[in-house]
Amino acid sequence: MQDIINEIAEDHLFLETLETRNSDGLDFKEQSVWGIKAALEAAFAAGKAAAQLEAAS
């Protein structure tokens, strides 16, 4: 799951890492609303796919 979250953060929010680095310049980023929307849609799709796989098992 963490790999999927990191991939979404990188692909849609252009974040190098989700680790806290204790630096405002590194830990806080401005994001476009369309980028946030795309990240949320990707996370929803990943959750839906995971639920479908689990139900099929």
N, CA, C and O of each residue as an XYZ file, in Angstrom:
228
protein
N       0.815     -1.188      0.000
C       0.000      0.000      0.000
C       0.864      1.260      0.000
O       0.566      2.217     -0.715
N       1.930      1.264      0.797
C       2.780      2.455      0.866
C       3.405      2.781     -0.484
O       3.574      3.953     -0.821
N       3.748      1.764     -1.255
C       4.316      1.991     -2.585
C       3.313      2.710     -3.488
O       3.689      3.600     -4.252
N       2.048      2.326     -3.402
C       1.007      2.966     -4.219
C       0.834      4.418     -3.793
O       0.722      5.305     -4.638
N       0.811      4.663     -2.486
C       0.677      6.036     -1.983
C       1.847      6.894     -2.445
O       1.650      8.025     -2.889
N       3.059      6.367     -2.346
C       4.240      7.116     -2.793
C       4.181      7.397     -4.293
O       4.546      8.485     -4.739
N       3.722      6.420     -5.068
C       3.615      6.598     -6.516
C       2.601      7.687     -6.861
O       2.849      8.515     -7.738
N       1.469      7.686     -6.177
C       0.452      8.720     -6.406
C       1.016     10.095     -6.038
O       0.825     11.058     -6.781
N       1.699     10.194     -4.913
C       2.284     11.471     -4.484
C       3.285     11.988     -5.506
O       3.325     13.183     -5.800
N       4.085     11.088     -6.041
C       5.101     11.492     -7.026
C       4.464     11.852     -8.370
O       4.787     12.884     -8.957
N       3.559     10.997     -8.853
C       2.990     11.179    -10.189
C       2.020     12.350    -10.284
O       1.979     13.038    -11.304
N       1.240     12.582     -9.233
C       0.180     13.585     -9.310
C       0.476     14.866     -8.546
O      -0.009     15.937     -8.910
N       1.269     14.759     -7.491
C       1.566     15.927     -6.662
C       3.017     16.380     -6.792
O       3.409     17.402     -6.231
N       3.809     15.608     -7.538
C       5.211     15.930     -7.805
C       6.027     16.082     -6.523
O       6.872     16.969     -6.406
N       5.751     15.190     -5.559
C       6.476     15.172     -4.294
C       7.548     14.088     -4.351
O       7.267     12.949     -4.726
N       8.760     14.439     -3.984
C       9.874     13.483     -4.006
C       9.708     12.416     -2.936
O      10.053     11.253     -3.148
N       9.178     12.817     -1.783
C       9.019     11.896     -0.661
C       7.860     12.370      0.198
O       7.488     13.543      0.157
N       7.297     11.471      0.964
C       6.279     11.825      1.941
C       6.844     11.800      3.361
O       6.103     11.917      4.336
N       8.151     11.648      3.463
C       8.825     11.653      4.758
C       8.974     13.086      5.266
O       9.250     14.003      4.492
N       8.790     13.267      6.561
C       9.008     14.567      7.184
C      10.503     14.868      7.183
O      11.316     14.032      7.577
N      10.858     16.090      6.730
C      12.273     16.460      6.680
C      12.601     17.638      7.588
O      13.717     18.157      7.578
N      11.603     18.050      8.377
C      11.780     19.136      9.357
C      12.319     20.418      8.739
O      13.190     21.082      9.300
N      11.784     20.748      7.578
C      12.146     21.983      6.896
C      10.908     22.489      6.165
O      10.330     21.777      5.344
N      10.502     23.723      6.468
C       9.319     24.267      5.810
C       9.449     24.231      4.301
O       8.480     23.934      3.602
N      10.633     24.529      3.790
C      10.847     24.548      2.349
C      10.708     23.176      1.705
O      10.397     23.077      0.518
N      10.933     22.126      2.472
C      10.837     20.765      1.951
C       9.525     20.077      2.331
O       9.049     19.210      1.598
N       8.941     20.451      3.461
C       7.757     19.755      3.957
C       6.433     20.391      3.531
O       5.391     19.745      3.637
N       6.446     21.616      3.061
C       5.225     22.291      2.635
C       5.349     22.676      1.166
O       6.327     23.305      0.761
N       4.338     22.290      0.362
C       4.351     22.589     -1.064
C       3.004     23.157     -1.478
O       1.974     22.771     -0.926
N       3.000     24.061     -2.434
C       1.750     24.524     -3.035
C       1.321     23.492     -4.059
O       2.148     22.965     -4.804
N       0.031     23.204     -4.098
C      -0.493     22.211     -5.024
C      -1.663     22.798     -5.792
O      -2.454     23.567     -5.246
N      -1.768     22.433     -7.050
C      -2.922     22.850     -7.841
C      -4.124     22.007     -7.438
O      -3.980     20.864     -7.004
N      -5.308     22.586     -7.587
C      -6.517     21.829     -7.255
C      -6.686     20.649     -8.200
O      -7.203     19.608     -7.796
N      -6.255     20.792     -9.462
C      -6.397     19.680    -10.403
C      -5.415     18.553    -10.071
O      -5.709     17.384    -10.321
N      -4.266     18.891     -9.517
C      -3.322     17.873     -9.087
C      -3.837     17.113     -7.871
O      -3.694     15.893     -7.782
N      -4.436     17.843     -6.940
C      -5.021     17.209     -5.765
C      -6.187     16.318     -6.188
O      -6.335     15.201     -5.692
N      -7.008     16.816     -7.101
C      -8.135     16.023     -7.599
C      -7.637     14.739     -8.255
O      -8.183     13.664     -8.007
N      -6.612     14.843     -9.085
C      -6.060     13.659     -9.758
C      -5.499     12.659     -8.750
O      -5.658     11.450     -8.919
N      -4.846     13.157     -7.706
C      -4.288     12.277     -6.681
C      -5.404     11.565     -5.924
O      -5.302     10.371     -5.642
N      -6.464     12.291     -5.595
C      -7.589     11.675     -4.893
C      -8.289     10.646     -5.774
O      -8.682      9.584     -5.290
N      -8.448     10.946     -7.054
C      -9.058      9.987     -7.976
C      -8.207      8.728     -8.116
O      -8.738      7.619     -8.166
N      -6.897      8.900     -8.178
C      -5.994      7.751     -8.273
C      -6.053      6.913     -7.000
O      -6.034      5.684     -7.066
N      -6.126      7.568     -5.844
C      -6.215      6.843     -4.581
C      -7.542      6.087     -4.489
O      -7.575      4.947     -4.025
N      -8.621      6.707     -4.923
C      -9.923      6.041     -4.923
C      -9.894      4.825     -5.840
O     -10.369      3.752     -5.468
N      -9.342      4.990     -7.030
C      -9.264      3.882     -7.988
C      -8.408      2.737     -7.437
O      -8.742      1.567     -7.622
N      -7.319      3.071     -6.769
C      -6.458      2.041     -6.184
C      -7.195      1.293     -5.075
O      -7.085      0.071     -4.972
N      -7.934      2.010     -4.257
C      -8.711      1.370     -3.199
C      -9.810      0.483     -3.752
O     -10.049     -0.614     -3.248
N     -10.467      0.958     -4.779
C     -11.533      0.181     -5.422
C     -10.971     -1.104     -6.027
O     -11.566     -2.172     -5.890
N      -9.821     -0.995     -6.697
C      -9.183     -2.165     -7.301
C      -8.757     -3.163     -6.224
O      -8.906     -4.372     -6.402
N      -8.235     -2.664     -5.120
C      -7.812     -3.546     -4.026
C      -9.012     -4.265     -3.421
O      -8.927     -5.448     -3.094
N     -10.130     -3.555     -3.270
C     -11.335     -4.163     -2.716
C     -11.878     -5.240     -3.650
O     -12.342     -6.285     -3.194
N     -11.820     -4.987     -4.950
C     -12.292     -5.971     -5.926
C     -11.419     -7.216     -5.918
O     -11.926     -8.332     -6.038
N     -10.115     -7.033     -5.778
C      -9.209     -8.188     -5.690
C      -9.480     -9.005     -4.433
O      -9.477    -10.236     -4.467
N      -9.712     -8.311     -3.333
C      -9.979     -8.990     -2.077
C     -11.310     -9.742     -2.139
O     -11.415    -10.852     -1.617
N     -12.318     -9.152     -2.767
C     -13.619     -9.799     -2.884
C     -13.556    -11.027     -3.783
O     -14.295    -11.989     -3.573
N     -12.678    -10.999     -4.782
C     -12.543    -12.115     -5.717
C     -11.789    -13.288     -5.092
O     -11.855    -14.409     -5.598
N     -11.081    -13.036     -4.007
C     -10.277    -14.091     -3.366
C     -11.125    -15.045     -2.570
O     -10.602    -15.986     -1.973
